[in-house]
Amino acid sequence: MPRILIADDSQLNAELLDAHLDGTGFETKLVYNGEDALAAARAWKPDLILLDVMMPKLSGFEVCRRLRADAATKGVSVLMVTALDQATDVETAVESGTDDFLTKPINKNELLLRVKAMLASRNEPDEAARALVYLGRVQQGL
């Protein structure tokens, strides 16, 4: 069963994401700040992290940078979920190592499409192959 870590400083937003994933066969864990997100990523070993950008203690950008710098977590897929929507925010997310970026408010169908595509691509041997599988699945709508 794929594991999804949901990291959002808003308990309501985290629970909403969790509710969107309910009944899909994923195991979820919720955390509410950047430090807890890093600790849970190391200890719980999720397959995917839904990561808010604006969180206390460490921003989602910093969490993503640290995940990518740590051999134990560098391969975990990261989907940033945020209210930020400026081009510079997307640039910063990509520079920090995110795999993709969704803007709030979240559309449930779009979230499920991206989550399933990201999980389907996670076992590809390299970053380029993962990106191709992911993009292909998103374009096809799975």
Phi, psi and omega in degrees: 000123179298143179253133179235122175267126178251118182240110180209135181290342177266116179301321179298314179296318179298317180293327177294315176300317179299318179295322177299329182269352182299136178081008182260359179087014178259145172266129183240155175220137182249136173225161191235013173203167185296320180296318178294327177297315178297314181298316180293323178298320180288317186276320187268338177055064179289161174275334183211144175240125169268111194240116174289151180276311187268094180228157176287160177075305174217135177289162175300325177300313181292320177302314182297316177303315182290323176300314183291333181277347184259122182304329183286339185234359187296337182269355181290137179286142181231124174244108179284134181234113188209162175277345178292137183218016178279153180303324180293329178293318178296317177302313180296321178298315179295316179298329181281346175111010180294154177272329178198175191216124175241139180260136176285151001288144185277133171272123185304315181296319178295317178300310181297321178300311182292318179299311181296320179294319180293319179292325179293333183267353190294338182265006177293149190290336180214171185299319181295316179295320177300315181296318180295315179296315181300308182298320178299317180291322179294316180297323180280348184070028184054000000 
